[in-house]
Amino acid sequence: MQLSKDFLWGGATADFQCEGGYDEGGRGLSTHDFETDGSLENPRGITYRMPDGITGRARSSFFFHDPLPEGAVPCFVEGEYYPALQAIDHYHHWEEDLELLAGMGMNVYRFSICWSRVYPTGMEEEPNEAGLAFYEKIIDKCIELGMQPLVTIHHDELPVELAEAVDGWSSRDTIDYYLRYCKTLFERFGGKVKYWLTFNEINAVRGYSSCGTHNSDNQTHYNAVHNMFLASAKAVKLGHEMMPGSQFGAMYAFSAFYPATCKPEDVFAQMQKRRQAFYFIDTMARGHYPAYAPEIWREKGVEIKWEDGDEETLAAGPLDFVSISYYRSNTIAADSAAAKEVMGGEGNPYLTNTPWGWPIDPLGLRYVLNELADRYEKPVFVVENGMGAIDEADEDGYVEDDYRIAYLRDHFKCMMQAILEDGVDCFGYTMWGPFDLVSLSTGEMAKRYGFIYVDMDDKGNGTLRRTTKKSYDWMKHVIETRGACLWEE
């Protein structure tokens, strides 16, 4: 049981969860910048100011960020803590961070480019050279260290001024601004970057961060997603033209879903639930909406705003590979509130949970890899997986994270079985948060994922010193042996 030498082992991050430097290098403000931390005293949300001066907060729940009230303007409020502004200061520690990743033997690094660092308002005619130069340094360093850069173009965020000017992805104008942004990246980095993701977890974005800035009803949401589908297809077509040999995916939050019982109604509810997730991948990987899409639109009261040429646009830019995040599984009952929603579900009495209540299901990863391979007959890439845990560091910053090792060991073995026994064409794995970073779902630092400990608390206090955990050396051995060591433990 050993993976090929070409298998891509790496780590994955998002700019607003690690980068910081929000007011440096000509960067503009991003929609995630206004999100507060997730402490109990300060529930996580986006702070805003109404025209009459009243300040409020749009609460955020997991990936679903509520829209702002009409007329509201995002703002910073004294006394609030905004984690994305500093994050873990990767903006000034990027070289050290990349060297630590390469020290494990990683040969790929997935990171996102901050749109507002390249186009500060999103609407300029010319890009910000300082922003491009920053990412070029990261890309060049990756290549120097033997790591392929895997670039996420759009990671759940918009430049604030663009979001406010056109109401985010609910407007087709955003497609043109996005393509300008893509063309700039392809021109600058096309000779150095082979793998691209057009969108991150496109099935899990809603509200102010990405879709309708001031409206998040189903009509607004599904038409915003339609615009994203068109933008992705156009970006893939443009990328193939400008960068022959480039490979494009888009990333989906993809849990395993099981019927709560063997009752036929629960089994059918599981199938319907699955289609809510497949809706996104089917459209983007195949280049057209699936046959069941009109039923989803009918149920949600949605009428897609088609324009001439939309079908041809989708058909011209299908994805080259399918990439997913996988963290958990869920159960679905016919009478559950989540049965016909894209995300969410019930727990599983046969599984244990992480400290944040996420069921741990390694076999579910093997299940979904087979599911995707059978359905699309395209290569698959696991671009996020990992375990958020409470790490207790000693005075030297060292963490004995055997729980993380156990989690990853079990998931790696199931992934390898999918590849080597089931014949799944999975060509890479990037673990979420290879160094500790700010949690998207809670805004905390306490929810740690990394192989590398970062000395910082939930309020941004600490030395920011990087220290390797026990799992760092373990992962290094896994990569060295291409997974063979897992079967000897």
NORNORRA-V719672 format. One record per residue. N is the residue number from 0. PHI is phi as a letter, one per 30 degrees, with the letter a starting at -180 (NA if undefined). D_LAST is the distance of its C-alpha to the last C-alpha in Angstrom with 1 decimal. Layout:
N,PHI,D_LAST / N,PHI,D_LAST
This chain:
0,NA,12.9 / 1,b,14.1 / 2,d,16.7 / 3,d,20.0 / 4,d,21.2 / 5,d,23.6 / 6,d,21.2 / 7,c,22.2 / 8,c,19.7 / 9,a,21.6 / 10,b,22.9 / 11,b,25.9 / 12,b,28.8 / 13,b,32.4 / 14,e,35.3 / 15,d,36.7 / 16,c,33.5 / 17,b,33.0 / 18,d,36.0 / 19,i,38.9 / 20,h,42.1 / 21,d,43.9 / 22,c,47.3 / 23,c,46.6 / 24,i,47.2 / 25,i,49.6 / 26,d,47.0 / 27,c,48.6 / 28,d,47.5 / 29,c,44.9 / 30,d,44.8 / 31,d,41.6 / 32,d,43.3 / 33,c,45.2 / 34,d,42.4 / 35,d,42.1 / 36,d,39.1 / 37,c,37.6 / 38,d,38.6 / 39,d,40.3 / 40,d,43.5 / 41,b,43.5 / 42,e,42.2 / 43,d,40.9 / 44,a,43.4 / 45,c,45.6 / 46,d,48.7 / 47,b,52.0 / 48,b,55.8 / 49,d,58.4 / 50,e,61.8 / 51,d,63.5 / 52,j,61.1 / 53,d,59.1 / 54,c,55.4 / 55,b,52.7 / 56,b,49.1 / 57,d,47.6 / 58,d,44.6 / 59,c,41.3 / 60,b,38.9 / 61,h,35.4 / 62,d,36.2 / 63,c,39.7 / 64,c,42.2 / 65,d,45.6 / 66,d,48.6 / 67,d,51.2 / 68,d,54.6 / 69,e,57.3 / 70,i,58.8 / 71,d,55.9 / 72,b,54.7 / 73,d,51.3 / 74,a,51.7 / 75,c,50.2 / 76,c,51.4 / 77,e,51.7 / 78,j,49.3 / 79,d,46.7 / 80,c,43.3 / 81,c,42.2 / 82,e,38.6 / 83,d,38.9 / 84,d,41.7 / 85,c,39.5 / 86,h,36.0 / 87,c,33.7 / 88,h,36.3 / 89,d,34.3 / 90,e,37.8 / 91,c,38.1 / 92,c,34.4 / 93,e,33.5 / 94,d,33.2 / 95,d,30.9 / 96,d,28.7 / 97,d,28.5 / 98,d,27.7 / 99,d,24.8 / 100,d,23.4 / 101,d,24.0 / 102,d,22.3 / 103,d,19.0 / 104,j,19.9 / 105,d,21.2 / 106,c,23.8 / 107,a,25.4 / 108,b,26.9 / 109,c,28.5 / 110,b,31.4 / 111,c,34.6 / 112,c,38.1 / 113,d,40.4 / 114,e,43.5 / 115,d,45.8 / 116,d,44.8 / 117,c,46.0 / 118,b,48.9 / 119,e,49.7 / 120,c,51.7 / 121,i,50.3 / 122,b,53.8 / 123,d,54.8 / 124,d,56.2 / 125,b,54.3 / 126,d,50.7 / 127,d,49.9 / 128,d,49.3 / 129,d,47.5 / 130,d,44.9 / 131,d,44.4 / 132,d,44.1 / 133,d,41.4 / 134,d,39.2 / 135,d,40.1 / 136,d,38.8 / 137,d,35.4 / 138,d,35.4 / 139,d,36.5 / 140,d,33.9 / 141,e,31.1 / 142,d,32.5 / 143,e,32.9 / 144,d,29.3 / 145,i,28.1 / 146,c,27.4 / 147,d,29.3 / 148,d,31.2 / 149,c,30.9 / 150,c,33.9 / 151,c,34.6 / 152,d,38.4 / 153,b,39.0 / 154,c,36.6 / 155,i,38.4 / 156,b,41.3 / 157,b,44.9 / 158,e,47.3 / 159,e,49.3 / 160,d,52.7 / 161,d,51.8 / 162,e,50.4 / 163,d,53.6 / 164,d,56.0 / 165,b,55.0 / 166,i,52.9 / 167,i,49.6 / 168,d,48.3 / 169,d,51.0 / 170,c,53.3 / 171,d,53.2 / 172,e,54.3 / 173,d,50.7 / 174,e,49.8 / 175,d,52.1 / 176,d,50.9 / 177,d,47.3 / 178,d,48.2 / 179,d,50.0 / 180,d,46.9 / 181,d,44.8 / 182,e,47.3 / 183,d,47.2 / 184,d,43.5 / 185,d,43.7 / 186,d,46.5 / 187,d,44.9 / 188,c,41.2 / 189,e,41.5 / 190,d,41.1 / 191,c,37.9 / 192,c,36.0 / 193,c,35.0 / 194,c,33.1 / 195,b,35.0 / 196,c,34.6 / 197,d,38.1 / 198,b,37.2 / 199,c,34.4 / 200,h,33.7 / 201,d,37.3 / 202,d,36.9 / 203,b,36.3 / 204,c,39.1 / 205,a,42.4 / 206,i,45.3 / 207,e,46.2 / 208,d,43.2 / 209,b,43.6 / 210,c,46.0 / 211,d,49.3 / 212,d,50.1 / 213,b,52.6 / 214,a,51.8 / 215,b,48.7 / 216,d,50.1 / 217,d,48.8 / 218,e,51.6 / 219,d,50.9 / 220,d,47.1 / 221,d,47.1 / 222,d,49.7 / 223,d,47.8 / 224,d,44.8 / 225,e,47.1 / 226,d,48.2 / 227,d,44.5 / 228,e,44.0 / 229,d,47.1 / 230,d,46.1 / 231,d,42.6 / 232,d,44.3 / 233,d,46.9 / 234,d,44.3 / 235,d,42.3 / 236,d,45.5 / 237,d,46.6 / 238,d,43.3 / 239,d,43.4 / 240,d,47.0 / 241,d,46.4 / 242,b,43.0 / 243,e,42.7 / 244,j,39.2 / 245,d,37.9 / 246,b,35.5 / 247,b,36.0 / 248,b,34.1 / 249,b,34.6 / 250,c,31.9 / 251,b,31.8 / 252,d,30.3 / 253,b,28.7 / 254,d,27.3 / 255,d,26.6 / 256,b,29.7 / 257,c,29.9 / 258,d,33.2 / 259,d,33.5 / 260,b,34.7 / 261,d,35.7 / 262,e,39.3 / 263,e,40.8 / 264,d,41.9 / 265,d,38.4 / 266,d,37.1 / 267,d,39.9 / 268,d,39.4 / 269,d,35.8 / 270,d,37.2 / 271,d,39.8 / 272,d,37.3 / 273,d,35.1 / 274,d,38.3 / 275,d,38.7 / 276,d,35.6 / 277,d,36.3 / 278,e,39.8 / 279,d,38.7 / 280,d,36.3 / 281,e,38.8 / 282,d,41.6 / 283,d,39.9 / 284,d,37.9 / 285,c,40.7 / 286,i,43.7 / 287,a,45.5 / 288,d,45.4 / 289,d,44.1 / 290,d,46.6 / 291,d,45.6 / 292,e,46.2 / 293,e,49.8 / 294,d,48.8 / 295,d,46.5 / 296,d,49.4 / 297,d,51.8 / 298,d,49.6 / 299,c,49.3 / 300,i,52.9 / 301,c,52.1 / 302,b,54.3 / 303,d,52.7 / 304,d,55.1 / 305,d,55.2 / 306,b,57.1 / 307,e,58.3 / 308,j,55.7 / 309,d,52.6 / 310,d,51.5 / 311,d,51.9 / 312,d,50.0 / 313,d,46.9 / 314,d,47.1 / 315,d,47.3 / 316,b,44.0 / 317,d,41.1 / 318,d,37.6 / 319,d,35.7 / 320,b,32.3 / 321,c,31.0 / 322,b,28.8 / 323,b,27.5 / 324,c,26.1 / 325,b,23.8 / 326,b,23.0 / 327,a,23.8 / 328,b,25.5 / 329,b,28.9 / 330,c,31.1 / 331,b,34.7 / 332,c,37.7 / 333,e,41.0 / 334,c,42.8 / 335,d,40.4 / 336,d,41.8 / 337,d,39.0 / 338,e,39.4 / 339,c,41.4 / 340,c,40.0 / 341,d,37.7 / 342,c,35.1 / 343,i,34.0 / 344,l,33.6 / 345,c,32.6 / 346,d,29.4 / 347,b,27.4 / 348,d,27.3 / 349,d,24.1 / 350,c,22.1 / 351,c,21.5 / 352,c,23.0 / 353,d,22.4 / 354,e,25.0 / 355,c,27.3 / 356,i,27.3 / 357,c,25.4 / 358,d,23.5 / 359,c,19.8 / 360,b,19.4 / 361,d,16.6 / 362,d,18.2 / 363,d,21.4 / 364,d,20.3 / 365,d,19.9 / 366,d,23.2 / 367,d,25.2 / 368,d,24.0 / 369,d,25.4 / 370,e,28.4 / 371,d,29.3 / 372,d,28.8 / 373,d,31.0 / 374,d,33.6 / 375,c,34.2 / 376,h,33.0 / 377,b,32.2 / 378,d,29.2 / 379,b,27.0 / 380,b,25.4 / 381,d,23.3 / 382,c,25.0 / 383,a,24.0 / 384,a,21.1 / 385,l,19.7 / 386,b,20.0 / 387,d,23.1 / 388,b,22.4 / 389,c,24.4 / 390,c,23.0 / 391,c,24.4 / 392,d,24.9 / 393,d,26.1 / 394,d,29.3 / 395,c,27.6 / 396,i,26.2 / 397,c,22.5 / 398,b,20.4 / 399,d,17.3 / 400,c,16.1 / 401,d,12.9 / 402,d,14.5 / 403,d,14.8 / 404,e,11.2 / 405,d,10.4 / 406,e,13.4 / 407,d,12.7 / 408,e,9.2 / 409,d,11.0 / 410,d,14.0 / 411,d,12.6 / 412,d,11.2 / 413,d,14.7 / 414,d,16.5 / 415,d,15.0 / 416,d,16.0 / 417,d,19.4 / 418,d,19.9 / 419,d,18.7 / 420,c,19.7 / 421,c,22.4 / 422,i,24.0 / 423,d,24.2 / 424,d,25.5 / 425,c,23.4 / 426,c,23.8 / 427,a,22.3 / 428,b,20.6 / 429,b,22.0 / 430,d,20.4 / 431,d,23.3 / 432,i,24.4 / 433,d,22.3 / 434,c,24.6 / 435,e,26.0 / 436,b,29.2 / 437,d,31.7 / 438,d,30.7 / 439,d,32.9 / 440,d,32.9 / 441,b,33.9 / 442,i,35.1 / 443,c,32.9 / 444,c,30.8 / 445,d,29.2 / 446,d,27.1 / 447,c,24.6 / 448,c,22.1 / 449,d,21.5 / 450,d,19.2 / 451,b,22.5 / 452,d,24.5 / 453,c,28.3 / 454,d,30.6 / 455,a,32.9 / 456,c,33.8 / 457,d,35.1 / 458,c,38.6 / 459,i,37.7 / 460,d,38.0 / 461,k,35.9 / 462,d,35.6 / 463,i,33.4 / 464,d,31.3 / 465,c,28.0 / 466,b,25.0 / 467,d,21.4 / 468,c,18.9 / 469,e,15.4 / 470,d,14.1 / 471,d,16.3 / 472,d,14.5 / 473,d,11.1 / 474,d,13.0 / 475,e,14.7 / 476,d,11.7 / 477,e,10.9 / 478,d,14.6 / 479,e,14.9 / 480,c,12.6 / 481,h,14.1 / 482,j,10.9 / 483,d,9.6 / 484,d,6.6 / 485,d,5.5 / 486,d,5.7 / 487,c,3.8 / 488,d,0.0
